[in-house]
Amino acid sequence: MPRWVKAYVRWVEALNHRVGRTAMYLLFVIMGILLWSSITKIARVPSLWTLEMAQFTLVAYYLLGAPYTFQLGTNVRMDLLYARLRPRTQAMWDVVTIFALIFYLGVMLYGAVESTIYSFETGERNPTAWRPVLWPIKTIICTSFVLMLMQAVAHLFRDIAILRGEEL
């Protein structure tokens, strides 16, 4: 494989490793938010922001961790037949199916970018009592789709290397 492909795969996987490991700590942020929500409800002064903030944090946790999960190969997969295949056959199957994932991620990214631009232009807010602006979470969604798309391409390069008998 060309050096630029190896460099790309190393760079993308290092980036997604760092982002994924950092995103893991958002679980503690969610726990803190929900603990604060419980405390304020017991004190009879419930916070308006806790439910939505926990939801936004969960979205960030889930989506920013997805490329790292895909990189580690711990994503959910239908292993009825796939697990029984030889590694080279798995790579061949992955090369064929990865294009469906790349197409899907491209469509999702397109929609996310359009929605984020709309949020920036209109100052879109969630129609709730707290009324938070939505562009921060939509920007995180766009970022996660970009990271996932980059990881899918890195995965494609790894599979092509396996088919060629090389190691990245």
N, C-alpha and C positions, 0 to 999 in steps of 0.2 A: 504494500500500500504506500502511496506517496507520503512524504513527510508532513505535508499540510493536513492530510486526513488524520494521521496519528496525533498531530498537535491539536486539531479541532476536537477529536474525541477526548483527549486528556483534559483540555480546557473546559469543555462542556461538562464532563463528569466531575471535575474538581469544583466547578461553580455550583452544579446541582447538589453535590455532596454538602457544601457549605450552607447553601440555602435550606436544604432539607433538614440538616442537623440543627440549624437555628430555628426553623419552623416547629420542630418538635417541642420547643419550650413554650410555644403558644398554648399548649395544653394547660400549663400552669397559669397562664394569664386567664384563660377561660375559667379555671377553677377559682381564681381570685375574684373575678367578676361575679360569678355565681355565689360565692361566699358573701361578698359585699351585698348582693341582692337579698340573700337570706337574712343577713344582719339588719338591713334597713327595713325589711318587712316585719321582723320581730319588734323593732323599735317603733313601728307604726308610722314610718316616714319612707315609704317605698320610693326607690329611685326610678325615674322614667327611662333611663338610658341603659340599664343593665341587660335586659333581654336582647335588644338589638345589638348591643356591643358584643355580647356573647355569640350571637349568630354571625356577626361580621368576623370575629376572631376565629370562629370555627371554619368559616369559608376560607380564610387565609391559611389556617392550619392544614386543611384538607388539600387545597389546590397547590400551595407551595411545596407540600410534601409529596405530591404525585410524581413529579419527575425523578425524585430521589428513590421513591418506591419502584418506579419503572426501571431505573438504573440497577437496583439491587435484584431485580427479578422477583420481587415479592408481591407484584400486582396480582389481582384476581384473574385467573385464566381457566378456561375449560380444559382440564387436563385428561379428559377421557381417553383420547388417543395421543395427544401431543407428548405427554410424559413418557410414553413407551417408544417414541421415535429416537433414533440415534442423533447425537448432537449436530451432525452435518445435515441430516434431514430436517431437524428442527430449524436450523439456520435457513434452509431453503424455503421452508414454509413461512418463516418470519419475513424473509425478503419479499415474498408475494403479498402477505397480509399487511405489512407495515405501511404500504401505500394507502390502504383504506384508513389507517390511523392518521397518517399525515394529511389526507384530504379532510377528514373529520376535524382535526385540530385547526386546519386552515380556515374552514368554514366558521368554527367557533371563535377563532381569533378575529376574523373579519367582523362578526356580529358584536364581539366584545369591544373592539376598537370603535365601531360606529356608536355603540351605546355610551362608551366613555367620552367620546367627543361631544355627544349630545349633553351629557351630564356637565361637562365643563362649560359649554356654551350657554346653557339655560340655568345653571346653578341648581340642578335637580336635587330635590330633597325627598326623603322618605315620608309618605303621608301618615305620620304617627304623631303622638304627643311630643316626642323628643325632637323630631324633624331633623335628623342628621343629613349632611350633604352626602351624596352617593359616589362622587368621583374618587375618593380614596380607595374604597373597596373595589370599584370597577377597574381602577388602575392596577390593583393587586391581581385581579382576575386576568387582565391582559398580560401582565408580566408572567403569570403562571402558565398561560397558554404558550407564550414565547419560549419559556424554559422547557416545557413539555415537547414542543415542536423540535427544538434543538436536540433534546435527548432522543427523540424518535429518529432523527437523522443520524445521530451518533450510533444508535442501536443498529440502524441499517448498515452503516460502515463496518461495524463489528461483525455482523452476519456475513457481509460480503467477504471480509477477511477470512472468516471461518471456511467459507466455500472455496476460497483460493488456497486454503491450507496455511494461512498466515495467522499470526497472533498480534493483536493490537495492545 
